[in-house]
Every structure is written in structure tokens, then in C-alpha cells.
């Protein structure tokens, strides 16, 4: 009897499996199809938008969005456009014009000129530049004249508005830029090497740098170098300390590598 009570009819089992897979596929489709708010261009102040109403020349205009996020539009008066996508504004205007103004209005909205993004820090011509769709960090820096000799291309930060909050992001060169982004190119970190190397001086730091690679960057040891007595001067808790190192030891930014001369 217990086995019969626990038995699930085959038809019921098939229905349960069908329902399970239907719900799973629905969730997956929603996850794929639902765009992130950040993936859609949102109209904002200083954008110039073009509104075309087919067959209605008086309603076909270009307007720059004001600082309050609004434009003046014939028949409708002041319209809030900030935060809307092009498609959302198009739907909104179509619905408004259809209520007592036009029969079956055909409205098209596009961006005539995007608002600026900004580049500062170690670039040759910092400032504001017109945004364009598909713009990458690398192209944005190129528009600002490229990085200076002191720039650190591995440390590029972007300040970006997310709703009412300002976020600071670390982006790769192929990452996409958004309007109003402030791209900051940092100054490259340095390390220093002196003593018995062929090209003493300061060099750009990179993560994972070892003493051996640092000396190679400086042209290698001279014939007079006391290789095994190489030391690093490093500031720790505000005090400069002398560290014994090997060729495999890691170098940190602002380290001073000292290669002494051998006496025989």
C-alpha cells in the first residue's frame, strides 16, 4: 500500500517536468532579453535631440536639452526628457500627440548631437569632447591627444553617475565610455635604480616587477657590480629601511634599488 501511495502517475510526472522546463526557459529568456538600464542611452542636459513628425513640418524640430532636463515642444509645451531613452521619448510624444492633436501621428526621435564626456590627468589636451556611440576609453584618450610620457595606461579611472550616486570605476582600454563620464589618466608610478648598472635612473613601475627585471630594464649589471649585495631602500610606515633582496624579490612603487661596487 505504501508503494502505491508514493507512486506518481506518468502523466502527472510529464506535466510537472513540462511546467519546470517552461518556467526555466522563461526566466532565461527574460535574463537575456531584458536590457540593463546602463546599456540604453539616456537623454540628458546638453543633448541636442531631433524630433520628426511625418507630414507635420511645424512639429519637426531640434532642441537642446536644458539643465533642468526639459525642452519646449509645440502644442505640448514643456516636456521632461531627461532619463528617457530615444524609444521611450518617441512613445511618449506619440501618445501625447494622439490625444486630441493628431490622428495616428508618426514620430521619430534621434540624437542630433550628444553631450560631452571629459578627459583629465596625464593627457596632452584635457577637456570636454562630444560623445559618440561605441566610443571606447582608448579612443577617448586619443581624442584628448593621447597620454603624456608620464601616463599610466594600466591605471585609468572613470567617474560615472549611477542614478544619484557617483561611482569610480577602473576600466580597460576597450571598455565603453558613457556621456558625462570623467576619464582620469593617472601618472605612472616609478621606481629608481642606481649604482653599478649600465643605465641608472627612474623607470615606470609595473605590477609583478622583480629585481632581476628592473636591473634588466636598466641595462644590466656592470662588470664592477657586487650582484649579491644588491639592496632596496623602501619607505615603510614613514621610515626608510634598507632591505636585503634577491633577484626574484618583488619591487614596489617608489623603491630605490642600489647595486654596490665590488672591491676586488
C-alpha positions as CSV (number, residue, x, y, z in Angstrom):
1,X,0.0,0.0,0.0
2,X,2.8,2.4,0.8
3,X,4.4,1.9,-2.5
4,X,1.1,2.6,-4.3
5,X,0.6,5.8,-2.3
6,X,4.0,7.0,-3.2
7,X,3.6,6.2,-6.9
8,X,3.3,9.3,-9.2
9,X,1.3,8.6,-12.4
10,X,3.4,9.0,-15.6
11,X,1.1,11.7,-17.0
12,X,1.4,13.8,-13.8
13,X,5.1,13.5,-13.9
14,X,5.3,14.6,-17.5
15,X,3.2,17.7,-16.7
16,X,5.5,18.6,-13.8
17,X,8.6,18.3,-16.0
18,X,6.9,20.3,-18.8
19,X,6.0,23.1,-16.3
20,X,9.5,23.1,-14.8
21,X,11.2,23.5,-18.2
22,X,8.7,26.1,-19.3
23,X,9.4,28.2,-16.2
24,X,13.2,27.8,-16.6
25,X,13.2,28.9,-20.2
26,X,11.0,31.9,-19.4
27,X,13.5,33.0,-16.8
28,X,16.4,32.5,-19.1
29,X,14.7,34.4,-21.9
30,X,13.9,37.3,-19.6
31,X,17.5,37.4,-18.4
32,X,18.8,37.6,-22.0
33,X,16.2,39.9,-23.4
34,X,15.8,42.4,-20.6
35,X,18.4,45.1,-21.2
36,X,20.3,46.7,-18.3
37,X,19.5,50.4,-17.7
38,X,23.2,51.1,-18.3
39,X,23.1,49.5,-21.8
40,X,20.5,52.1,-23.0
41,X,21.5,55.7,-23.9
42,X,19.6,58.0,-21.6
43,X,18.9,61.6,-22.7
44,X,20.4,64.3,-20.5
45,X,21.1,68.0,-20.3
46,X,23.1,69.5,-23.3
47,X,22.0,66.7,-25.7
48,X,20.5,68.0,-28.9
49,X,17.6,65.9,-29.9
50,X,15.8,65.9,-33.3
51,X,12.0,65.2,-33.3
52,X,10.4,64.5,-36.6
53,X,6.6,64.1,-37.1
54,X,5.9,62.9,-40.6
55,X,3.7,65.3,-42.6
56,X,3.9,68.0,-39.8
57,X,6.7,70.4,-40.5
58,X,5.8,72.7,-37.6
59,X,6.3,69.8,-35.2
60,X,9.7,68.7,-36.7
61,X,12.3,70.4,-34.5
62,X,15.8,70.2,-33.0
63,X,16.1,71.2,-29.3
64,X,19.0,71.3,-26.9
65,X,18.0,69.8,-23.5
66,X,18.2,72.4,-20.8
67,X,19.9,72.0,-17.5
68,X,16.6,71.0,-15.9
69,X,16.3,68.1,-18.4
70,X,13.4,69.7,-20.3
71,X,12.6,71.0,-23.8
72,X,9.8,73.2,-25.2
73,X,7.7,71.5,-27.8
74,X,4.9,72.9,-30.0
75,X,1.4,72.1,-28.8
76,X,2.7,70.2,-25.7
77,X,4.7,73.0,-24.0
78,X,7.4,71.9,-21.6
79,X,8.3,68.3,-21.8
80,X,10.6,66.4,-19.4
81,X,13.0,64.3,-21.4
82,X,15.9,63.7,-19.1
83,X,16.3,60.0,-18.2
84,X,14.3,58.7,-21.1
85,X,15.7,56.6,-23.9
86,X,15.1,57.7,-27.5
87,X,12.4,54.9,-27.8
88,X,10.7,56.0,-24.6
89,X,10.5,59.6,-25.7
90,X,9.2,58.6,-29.1
91,X,6.4,56.5,-27.5
92,X,5.6,59.3,-25.0
93,X,5.3,62.0,-27.8
94,X,3.3,59.7,-30.0
95,X,0.8,59.1,-27.2
96,X,0.6,62.8,-26.2
97,X,0.0,64.0,-29.8
98,X,-2.6,61.3,-30.4
99,X,-4.7,62.7,-27.6
100,X,-6.6,65.5,-29.3
101,X,-3.9,66.8,-31.7
102,X,-3.2,64.4,-34.5
103,X,-4.6,61.2,-35.9
104,X,-2.1,58.3,-35.9
105,X,1.0,60.5,-35.6
106,X,4.3,59.0,-36.8
107,X,7.0,60.3,-34.6
108,X,10.8,59.7,-34.9
109,X,13.3,60.8,-32.2
110,X,17.1,60.8,-32.7
111,X,20.1,62.3,-31.1
112,X,21.5,65.1,-33.3
113,X,24.4,65.8,-31.1
114,X,25.4,64.0,-27.9
115,X,26.6,65.8,-24.7
116,X,30.2,65.7,-23.7
117,X,32.5,63.3,-21.9
118,X,35.6,64.6,-20.2
119,X,39.3,63.6,-20.0
120,X,41.8,64.8,-17.5
121,X,45.1,63.9,-15.9
122,X,48.1,62.8,-17.9
123,X,46.8,63.5,-21.4
124,X,48.1,66.1,-23.8
125,X,44.9,68.1,-24.3
126,X,42.5,67.6,-21.4
127,X,38.9,68.8,-21.7
128,X,35.4,68.0,-22.9
129,X,34.7,66.2,-26.1
130,X,31.4,65.2,-27.9
131,X,30.3,61.7,-27.1
132,X,29.7,59.2,-29.9
133,X,28.1,55.8,-29.7
134,X,30.6,52.9,-29.4
135,X,33.3,55.2,-28.0
136,X,36.0,53.3,-26.1
137,X,38.4,54.5,-23.4
138,X,41.3,54.1,-25.8
139,X,39.6,56.3,-28.5
140,X,38.5,58.8,-25.9
141,X,42.2,59.2,-24.7
142,X,43.3,59.5,-28.3
143,X,40.7,62.4,-28.8
144,X,42.5,64.1,-25.9
145,X,45.8,63.9,-27.7
146,X,46.9,60.6,-26.2
147,X,48.7,60.0,-22.9
148,X,51.8,62.0,-21.9
149,X,55.1,60.4,-21.2
150,X,54.2,60.2,-17.5
151,X,50.8,58.5,-18.1
152,X,50.0,55.1,-16.7
153,X,47.8,53.3,-19.2
154,X,47.2,50.5,-16.8
155,X,45.5,52.8,-14.2
156,X,42.6,54.6,-15.9
157,X,39.7,55.6,-13.6
158,X,36.3,56.8,-14.7
159,X,33.8,58.8,-12.5
160,X,30.3,58.0,-13.7
161,X,26.8,58.9,-12.4
162,X,24.7,55.9,-11.4
163,X,21.3,57.4,-10.6
164,X,22.1,59.9,-7.8
165,X,25.4,58.3,-6.8
166,X,28.8,59.0,-8.3
167,X,30.8,55.8,-8.9
168,X,34.6,55.5,-9.5
169,X,35.4,52.7,-11.9
170,X,38.7,51.2,-13.1
171,X,38.3,50.4,-16.8
172,X,40.3,48.7,-19.5
173,X,41.2,50.5,-22.8
174,X,38.5,48.6,-24.7
175,X,35.7,49.5,-22.2
176,X,32.8,51.7,-23.4
177,X,32.6,55.3,-22.4
178,X,29.2,57.0,-21.5
179,X,28.2,60.6,-21.8
180,X,29.2,62.8,-18.8
181,X,32.0,60.3,-17.9
182,X,35.1,61.9,-16.4
183,X,38.1,59.8,-17.5
184,X,41.2,60.3,-15.4
185,X,44.6,59.1,-16.6
186,X,46.9,58.6,-13.6
187,X,50.6,59.5,-13.6
188,X,52.7,56.4,-13.9
189,X,54.3,55.1,-10.7
190,X,58.1,55.0,-10.7
191,X,60.9,53.0,-9.2
192,X,64.6,54.1,-9.1
193,X,67.8,52.2,-9.6
194,X,71.4,53.5,-9.1
195,X,74.9,52.2,-8.6
196,X,76.6,49.6,-10.8
197,X,74.0,49.3,-13.6
198,X,74.5,50.5,-17.2
199,X,71.6,52.9,-17.3
200,X,70.8,54.2,-13.8
201,X,67.7,56.4,-13.4
202,X,63.9,56.2,-12.8
203,X,61.6,53.7,-14.6
204,X,57.9,53.1,-14.9
205,X,56.7,50.6,-12.4
206,X,54.6,47.6,-13.4
207,X,52.8,45.0,-11.3
208,X,54.8,41.8,-10.7
209,X,58.2,43.6,-11.3
210,X,61.2,41.7,-9.9
211,X,64.6,43.0,-9.0
212,X,66.0,40.9,-11.9
213,X,63.7,42.5,-14.4
214,X,64.3,46.0,-13.0
215,X,68.0,45.6,-13.5
216,X,67.5,44.3,-17.0
217,X,65.4,47.5,-17.7
218,X,68.4,49.5,-16.5
219,X,70.7,47.7,-19.0
220,X,72.0,45.0,-16.6
221,X,74.9,44.9,-14.2
222,X,78.2,46.5,-14.9
223,X,81.4,44.5,-14.6
224,X,82.1,46.1,-11.2
225,X,78.7,45.2,-9.7
226,X,78.5,43.3,-6.4
227,X,75.4,41.5,-7.6
228,X,74.8,39.5,-4.4
229,X,74.9,42.7,-2.3
230,X,72.0,44.4,-4.1
231,X,69.7,46.2,-1.7
232,X,66.4,48.1,-1.8
233,X,65.6,51.3,0.0
234,X,61.9,51.3,0.9
235,X,59.7,53.6,3.0
236,X,57.7,51.5,5.5
237,X,55.4,53.3,7.9
238,X,57.0,56.6,7.1
239,X,60.6,55.4,7.7
240,X,63.2,54.5,5.1
241,X,64.5,51.0,5.6
242,X,67.3,49.0,3.8
243,X,66.2,45.6,2.7
244,X,68.4,42.6,1.6
245,X,66.9,41.2,-1.6
246,X,67.4,38.5,-4.2
247,X,66.9,38.8,-7.9
248,X,63.5,37.2,-7.5
249,X,62.3,39.7,-4.9
250,X,59.4,41.9,-5.9
251,X,59.8,45.6,-6.4
252,X,57.3,48.1,-5.1
253,X,56.5,51.7,-6.4
254,X,59.0,54.3,-5.2
255,X,61.6,51.6,-4.3
256,X,65.2,52.6,-4.8
257,X,67.4,49.7,-5.9
258,X,71.0,50.1,-5.1
259,X,73.7,48.0,-6.7
260,X,77.0,48.5,-4.9
261,X,80.5,48.2,-6.4
262,X,82.6,45.2,-5.6
263,X,86.1,45.8,-4.1
264,X,88.1,43.1,-5.9
